[in-house]
Amino acid sequence: MWQHLIDKQDKNIIREHLSFMIKNKEDEKILDLIIAQFLKAEIDSNKLLLTFRSEAYDEEVVLECNAPFETEKGPKSWIEVSKVHNGISWESLGGGYLGFNGIQEGGSAIEQSWEYYFLEEAEEENEEFITSLKDNGYGIEDTEGIIDYGQNWVIAHPGKINQLGEPTLYFVSHGDCEAVLIEEAQNLEMGQVLLRVIAEYILDEDYFEETYN
């Protein structure tokens, strides 16, 4: 299914393949900057590997793109990403991996390193977050680690819905374990969020004030 990407090794074809992450002109500009760093495409162990130069680090960044996955359950924009790649990740120089973890059959996130009890490490700081979960009939065990951020995480609050009608995204650092609302992601689909996380690492640009690796 990806052979044409391997045969051509063409930036325009790679851009078209990754265009599922763009919804507006700003997204297009971000993707164009990423594509300018493209080096090669390969297939290994049923994964598409896309290699890019990094603006920040003296080494290449390899996006490991999993096979597509079809499901009707889950947040709409999560499903849209999973239909193309049910998981896109890359190794972080600071340890761990970054990227979209993908979704399971029932529509919930495939959690790689997130454990809900991390929220209890900062119970006082997370009091409002935990209370809002309880007020909506949920507990901390219902949070989902949809994006790994090196040694940190982006988690979804199932009871607090964003402007798109999807779970609101929060950043949690392994250092202080405090759940911090990602303001800039309030009106972004998952593909747009993923695009910016990729761009942050490859282009050394900041798109989300609350996140860091």
Residue frames relative to the residue before (quaternion, step in Angstrom):
aa qw qx qy qz dx dy dz
M 1.0000 0.0000 0.0000 0.0000 0.00 0.00 0.00
W 0.7373 0.3615 -0.2145 0.5288 3.57 1.25 -0.38
Q 0.3603 0.7821 -0.4676 0.1994 3.60 1.25 -0.01
H 0.6292 0.5497 -0.3457 0.4272 3.60 1.01 -0.73
L 0.6152 0.5358 -0.3442 0.4647 3.58 1.16 -0.57
I 0.6680 0.5002 -0.2835 0.4725 3.55 1.06 -0.82
D 0.6696 0.5268 -0.2987 0.4299 3.57 0.92 -0.94
K 0.7539 0.4240 -0.2103 0.4556 3.55 0.87 -0.98
Q 0.0716 -0.8139 0.5659 0.1104 3.58 0.94 -0.89
D 0.3984 0.7326 -0.4404 0.3326 3.53 1.09 0.82
K 0.4969 -0.6877 0.4420 0.2911 3.58 -0.79 1.03
N 0.6431 0.5318 -0.3314 0.4402 3.59 0.99 -0.75
I 0.6548 0.4971 -0.3069 0.4796 3.57 1.04 -0.76
I 0.6296 0.5116 -0.3291 0.4832 3.59 1.03 -0.75
R 0.6357 0.5293 -0.3289 0.4555 3.58 0.99 -0.82
E 0.6464 0.5133 -0.3167 0.4673 3.57 0.97 -0.87
H 0.6431 0.5309 -0.3226 0.4476 3.58 0.99 -0.82
L 0.7435 0.4023 -0.2118 0.4904 3.59 1.00 -0.84
S 0.4457 0.7304 -0.4309 0.2867 3.57 1.26 -0.01
F 0.4791 0.6621 -0.4481 0.3624 3.62 1.22 -0.10
M 0.6511 0.5286 -0.3142 0.4448 3.58 1.22 -0.38
I 0.6819 0.4993 -0.2963 0.4449 3.62 1.18 -0.23
K 0.0971 -0.8000 0.5917 0.0199 3.53 -1.09 0.87
N 0.8056 0.1280 -0.0548 0.5759 3.60 1.19 -0.37
K 0.7490 -0.4138 0.2816 0.4341 3.56 -1.35 0.05
E 0.6239 0.5374 -0.3446 0.4509 3.59 0.99 -0.76
D 0.6369 0.5220 -0.3230 0.4664 3.58 0.97 -0.86
E 0.6374 0.5430 -0.3258 0.4389 3.58 0.98 -0.88
K 0.6548 0.5110 -0.3085 0.4635 3.58 0.97 -0.85
I 0.6466 0.5151 -0.3163 0.4654 3.56 0.98 -0.85
L 0.6692 0.4963 -0.3038 0.4622 3.58 0.89 -0.93
D 0.6268 0.5408 -0.3404 0.4458 3.61 0.98 -0.78
L 0.6512 0.5102 -0.3116 0.4674 3.59 1.01 -0.79
I 0.6338 0.5162 -0.3208 0.4784 3.57 1.07 -0.75
I 0.6737 0.5131 -0.2937 0.4435 3.58 0.86 -1.00
A 0.5879 0.5789 -0.3689 0.4279 3.60 1.10 -0.61
Q 0.6898 0.4669 -0.2635 0.4866 3.59 1.23 -0.49
F 0.4322 0.7361 -0.4403 0.2785 3.60 1.29 -0.10
L 0.1808 -0.7954 0.5740 0.0717 3.56 -1.05 0.90
K 0.7954 -0.2107 0.1774 0.5400 3.60 0.72 -1.01
A 0.2494 -0.7334 0.6124 0.1581 3.53 -1.37 0.37
E 0.0022 -0.7894 0.6125 -0.0411 3.56 -0.99 0.89
I 0.2587 -0.7153 0.6148 0.2084 3.54 -1.35 0.19
D 0.1258 0.7856 -0.5944 0.1173 3.56 -0.84 0.99
S 0.8517 -0.0341 -0.0156 0.5227 3.57 -0.83 1.06
N 0.6750 -0.5241 0.2754 0.4402 3.56 0.89 1.02
K 0.5915 0.5029 -0.3964 0.4900 3.55 1.13 0.72
L 0.3557 -0.6795 0.5959 0.2379 3.52 -1.19 0.66
L 0.1338 -0.7934 0.5918 0.0494 3.57 -0.73 1.08
L 0.0666 -0.7929 0.6056 -0.0058 3.56 -0.67 1.16
T 0.1521 -0.8200 0.5503 0.0412 3.56 -0.59 1.17
F 0.0596 -0.7975 0.5999 -0.0238 3.54 -0.96 1.02
R 0.4846 -0.5867 0.5466 0.3496 3.53 -1.30 0.38
S 0.2917 -0.7410 0.5758 0.1853 3.55 -1.16 0.57
E 0.4186 -0.6971 0.5296 0.2414 3.55 -1.00 0.89
A 0.7313 0.4566 -0.2289 0.4520 3.57 1.08 -0.72
Y 0.8088 0.2476 -0.0923 0.5253 3.57 1.00 -0.82
D 0.4700 -0.6790 0.4936 0.2729 3.54 -1.13 0.66
E 0.6575 0.4278 -0.3596 0.5054 3.53 0.71 1.10
E 0.5847 -0.6011 0.4238 0.3424 3.55 -1.27 0.33
V 0.2979 -0.7141 0.6049 0.1884 3.55 -1.28 0.52
V 0.1197 -0.8063 0.5784 0.0313 3.58 -0.68 1.11
L 0.2237 -0.7630 0.5954 0.1148 3.56 -0.57 1.19
E 0.1944 -0.7663 0.6055 0.0918 3.57 -0.77 1.10
C 0.0757 -0.8363 0.5423 -0.0256 3.55 -0.26 1.32
N 0.3197 -0.7831 0.5098 0.1568 3.57 -0.51 1.21
A 0.6602 -0.4940 0.3927 0.4073 3.53 -1.33 0.25
P 0.5825 -0.5906 0.4200 0.3681 3.62 -1.16 0.49
F 0.1458 -0.7710 0.6164 0.0658 3.52 -1.29 0.47
E 0.2240 -0.7960 0.5550 0.0902 3.56 -0.80 1.06
T 0.2238 0.7387 -0.6167 0.1547 3.54 -0.89 1.01
E 0.3636 -0.7243 0.5388 0.2299 3.56 -1.18 0.49
K 0.6435 0.5201 -0.3141 0.4656 3.57 1.28 -0.13
G 0.6438 0.5014 -0.3978 0.4195 3.52 -1.10 0.80
P 0.6812 -0.4545 0.3556 0.4504 3.60 -1.26 0.19
K 0.6051 -0.6273 0.3567 0.3362 3.56 -0.89 0.97
S 0.7312 0.4281 -0.2678 0.4587 3.60 0.75 -0.95
W 0.5636 0.5547 -0.3938 0.4686 3.60 1.19 -0.37
I 0.6401 0.5304 -0.3071 0.4633 3.55 1.01 -0.90
E 0.6520 0.5368 -0.3184 0.4306 3.58 0.94 -0.91
V 0.6479 0.4875 -0.3195 0.4904 3.59 1.01 -0.74
S 0.6801 0.5154 -0.2916 0.4322 3.58 0.88 -0.95
K 0.5851 0.5791 -0.3661 0.4339 3.59 1.16 -0.54
V 0.6976 0.4069 -0.2579 0.5304 3.58 1.20 -0.49
H 0.7697 -0.1249 0.1079 0.6166 3.57 0.88 -1.01
N 0.2290 -0.7804 0.5669 0.1309 3.57 -0.58 1.12
G 0.7837 0.0644 -0.1099 0.6080 3.49 0.59 1.29
I 0.1042 0.7425 -0.6554 0.0904 3.55 -0.86 1.07
S 0.1351 0.8134 -0.5486 0.1385 3.58 -0.52 1.13
W 0.0648 -0.7741 0.6274 0.0550 3.54 -1.30 0.32
E 0.5742 -0.6293 0.4151 0.3193 3.52 -1.18 0.67
S 0.3062 -0.7459 0.5679 0.1653 3.53 -1.02 0.88
L 0.4900 -0.6604 0.4809 0.3042 3.57 -0.96 0.85
G 0.6675 0.5034 -0.2941 0.4632 3.57 1.19 -0.54
G 0.6637 -0.4756 0.3022 0.4919 3.57 1.29 0.00
G 0.7927 0.2696 -0.2213 0.4999 3.55 -1.02 0.78
Y 0.4810 -0.6399 0.5173 0.3024 3.53 -1.33 -0.36
L 0.2611 -0.7126 0.6213 0.1948 3.52 -1.34 0.40
G 0.5584 0.6543 -0.4294 0.2753 3.55 -1.24 0.37
F 0.6539 -0.5040 0.4243 0.3720 3.49 -1.47 0.12
N 0.3532 -0.7945 0.4621 0.1747 3.57 -0.63 1.12
G 0.4912 -0.6584 0.4401 0.3625 3.59 1.17 -0.42
I 0.3748 -0.7276 0.5339 0.2123 3.56 -1.32 0.13
Q 0.4605 -0.6796 0.5139 0.2490 3.51 -1.29 0.56
E 0.7694 -0.3710 0.2650 0.4475 3.54 -1.36 0.06
G 0.7367 0.4249 -0.2401 0.4681 3.59 0.92 -0.85
G 0.6127 -0.5897 0.3340 0.4065 3.58 1.28 0.02
S 0.5669 0.5833 -0.3995 0.4229 3.59 1.23 -0.06
A 0.6466 -0.5527 0.3689 0.3746 3.56 -1.26 0.42
I 0.3928 -0.6255 0.6104 0.2861 3.52 -1.27 0.54
E 0.1621 -0.8273 0.5331 0.0716 3.57 -0.31 1.20
Q 0.2686 -0.7892 0.5382 0.1236 3.53 -0.71 1.12
S 0.8422 0.0052 0.0358 0.5380 3.59 0.59 -1.08
W 0.5104 0.6574 -0.4222 0.3592 3.61 1.23 -0.12
E 0.0081 -0.7540 0.6568 -0.0006 3.56 -1.07 0.85
Y 0.4871 -0.7232 0.4016 0.2801 3.58 -0.58 1.13
Y 0.6095 0.5837 -0.3653 0.3929 3.59 1.08 -0.60
F 0.4529 0.6684 -0.4642 0.3643 3.61 1.25 -0.13
L 0.6043 0.5804 -0.3523 0.4170 3.59 1.08 -0.69
E 0.6327 0.5433 -0.3276 0.4441 3.57 1.13 -0.60
E 0.5474 0.6154 -0.3948 0.4071 3.59 1.26 -0.33
A 0.7570 0.1963 -0.1310 0.6093 3.57 1.26 -0.42
E 0.0060 0.8674 -0.4973 0.0166 3.55 0.91 1.00
E 0.6597 0.5058 -0.3185 0.4555 3.58 0.96 -0.80
E 0.6817 0.4791 -0.2856 0.4734 3.59 0.89 -0.93
N 0.7313 0.4143 -0.2205 0.4948 3.58 1.11 -0.68
E 0.3017 0.7937 -0.4912 0.1942 3.59 1.24 0.19
E 0.6839 0.4785 -0.2936 0.4660 3.60 0.84 -0.94
F 0.6363 0.5293 -0.3182 0.4623 3.58 1.00 -0.84
I 0.6892 0.4779 -0.2783 0.4681 3.59 0.84 -0.99
T 0.6336 0.5287 -0.3266 0.4608 3.58 1.04 -0.78
S 0.6610 0.5025 -0.3142 0.4602 3.58 0.97 -0.82
L 0.5864 0.5453 -0.3654 0.4746 3.58 1.16 -0.53
K 0.6878 0.4903 -0.2763 0.4584 3.56 0.84 -1.05
D 0.6391 0.5421 -0.3228 0.4399 3.58 1.00 -0.82
N 0.7340 0.3819 -0.2166 0.5182 3.57 1.19 -0.54
G 0.6208 -0.6021 0.3203 0.3868 3.54 1.27 0.38
Y 0.6155 0.5354 -0.3490 0.4611 3.57 1.20 0.45
G 0.2623 -0.7218 0.6087 0.1991 3.52 -1.39 0.15
I 0.7043 -0.4543 0.3053 0.4520 3.59 -1.22 0.11
E 0.5897 0.5874 -0.3623 0.4195 3.58 1.18 -0.49
D 0.6417 0.5303 -0.3159 0.4552 3.59 1.27 -0.31
T 0.4903 0.6300 -0.4567 0.3925 3.61 1.21 -0.04
E 0.2255 -0.7883 0.5639 0.0988 3.56 -1.14 0.67
G 0.3052 -0.7510 0.5595 0.1729 3.56 -0.89 0.95
I 0.0729 -0.8607 0.5039 0.0059 3.55 0.27 1.29
I 0.7807 0.1663 -0.1051 0.5931 3.61 1.15 -0.55
D 0.2496 -0.7218 0.6241 0.1649 3.54 -0.96 0.92
Y 0.1511 -0.8047 0.5735 0.0250 3.55 -0.97 0.92
G 0.7153 -0.3286 0.1980 0.5841 3.55 0.78 1.07
Q 0.7819 -0.1995 0.1832 0.5614 3.56 -0.47 -1.19
N 0.6413 0.4817 -0.3116 0.5095 3.58 1.32 0.15
W 0.3050 -0.7682 0.5418 0.1526 3.58 -1.28 0.04
V 0.2137 -0.6751 0.6746 0.2086 3.49 -1.44 0.28
I 0.0737 -0.8202 0.5673 -0.0027 3.56 -0.63 1.15
A 0.3872 -0.7151 0.5414 0.2136 3.53 -1.26 0.52
H 0.2906 -0.7259 0.6044 0.1528 3.55 -1.01 0.97
P 0.3185 -0.8104 0.4581 0.1789 3.63 -0.26 1.23
G 0.7262 0.4478 -0.2500 0.4579 3.59 1.13 -0.51
K 0.6878 0.4070 -0.2678 0.5382 3.55 1.27 -0.19
I 0.1709 -0.8338 0.5231 0.0439 3.55 -0.39 1.27
N 0.3851 -0.7376 0.5094 0.2196 3.57 -0.94 0.90
Q 0.7678 -0.3899 0.2548 0.4399 3.56 -1.32 -0.08
L 0.6871 0.4610 -0.2723 0.4911 3.59 1.24 -0.35
G 0.5425 -0.6371 0.3917 0.3825 3.56 1.28 0.07
E 0.5921 0.5520 -0.3635 0.4611 3.56 1.22 0.51
P 0.6811 -0.4805 0.3372 0.4375 3.62 -1.20 0.34
T 0.4518 -0.6919 0.4997 0.2598 3.56 -0.97 0.90
L 0.3558 -0.7610 0.5154 0.1690 3.54 -1.01 0.90
Y 0.0883 -0.7785 0.6213 0.0091 3.54 -1.05 0.93
F 0.3347 -0.7158 0.5761 0.2089 3.54 -1.18 0.64
V 0.0617 -0.7818 0.6203 0.0141 3.56 -0.97 0.91
S 0.2440 -0.7669 0.5808 0.1224 3.56 -0.75 1.10
H 0.5026 -0.6428 0.4786 0.3242 3.57 -1.04 0.72
G 0.5971 0.6022 -0.3543 0.3941 3.57 1.22 -0.42
D 0.8297 0.1459 -0.0625 0.5352 3.58 0.74 -1.05
C 0.3290 -0.7989 0.4524 0.2210 3.61 1.35 -0.17
E 0.4468 0.6797 -0.4673 0.3466 3.60 1.16 0.46
A 0.3603 -0.7232 0.5514 0.2077 3.57 -0.91 0.97
V 0.0492 -0.8162 0.5741 -0.0424 3.56 -0.55 1.25
L 0.4583 -0.6954 0.4838 0.2688 3.58 -0.72 1.05
I 0.2884 -0.7289 0.5942 0.1800 3.59 -0.95 0.91
E 0.3087 -0.8094 0.4720 0.1635 3.54 0.01 1.34
E 0.6989 0.5020 -0.2797 0.4258 3.58 0.85 -0.98
A 0.6653 0.5109 -0.3029 0.4523 3.59 1.21 -0.35
Q 0.4051 0.7610 -0.4401 0.2511 3.57 1.29 -0.11
N 0.8010 0.2136 -0.1175 0.5468 3.60 1.01 -0.71
L 0.5312 0.6161 -0.4081 0.4144 3.57 1.17 0.61
E 0.4261 -0.6622 0.5521 0.2741 3.54 -1.11 0.73
M 0.6834 -0.4993 0.3272 0.4202 3.59 -1.21 0.40
G 0.6276 0.5414 -0.3444 0.4409 3.60 0.98 -0.75
Q 0.6604 0.5020 -0.2989 0.4718 3.56 1.02 -0.81
V 0.6181 0.5230 -0.3340 0.4825 3.57 1.07 -0.72
L 0.6652 0.5061 -0.2995 0.4600 3.58 0.86 -0.98
L 0.6114 0.5609 -0.3414 0.4417 3.59 0.98 -0.83
R 0.7021 0.4681 -0.2618 0.4685 3.57 0.92 -0.92
V 0.6167 0.5255 -0.3487 0.4711 3.59 1.08 -0.64
I 0.6293 0.5156 -0.3197 0.4857 3.58 1.04 -0.80
A 0.6780 0.5059 -0.2899 0.4476 3.56 0.88 -0.99
E 0.6017 0.5650 -0.3608 0.4343 3.58 1.00 -0.75
Y 0.7243 0.4449 -0.2527 0.4621 3.57 0.90 -0.91
I 0.7239 0.4387 -0.2546 0.4677 3.59 0.87 -0.92
L 0.7833 0.3562 -0.1629 0.4827 3.58 0.92 -0.94
D 0.3344 -0.7522 0.4932 0.2814 3.59 1.28 -0.26
E 0.4514 0.6444 -0.4705 0.3994 3.56 0.92 1.04
D 0.3373 -0.7267 0.5606 0.2092 3.58 -1.19 0.57
Y 0.0778 -0.8056 0.5872 0.0121 3.56 -0.77 1.08
F 0.7550 0.2472 -0.1534 0.5876 3.56 1.21 -0.48
E 0.4199 -0.7406 0.4694 0.2340 3.55 -0.56 1.16
E 0.7191 0.4967 -0.2484 0.4177 3.57 1.00 -0.83
T 0.7090 0.4830 -0.2639 0.4409 3.60 1.14 -0.49
Y 0.0883 0.7683 -0.6327 0.0398 3.54 -1.27 0.48
N 0.2955 -0.7495 0.5717 0.1552 3.52 -1.27 0.48
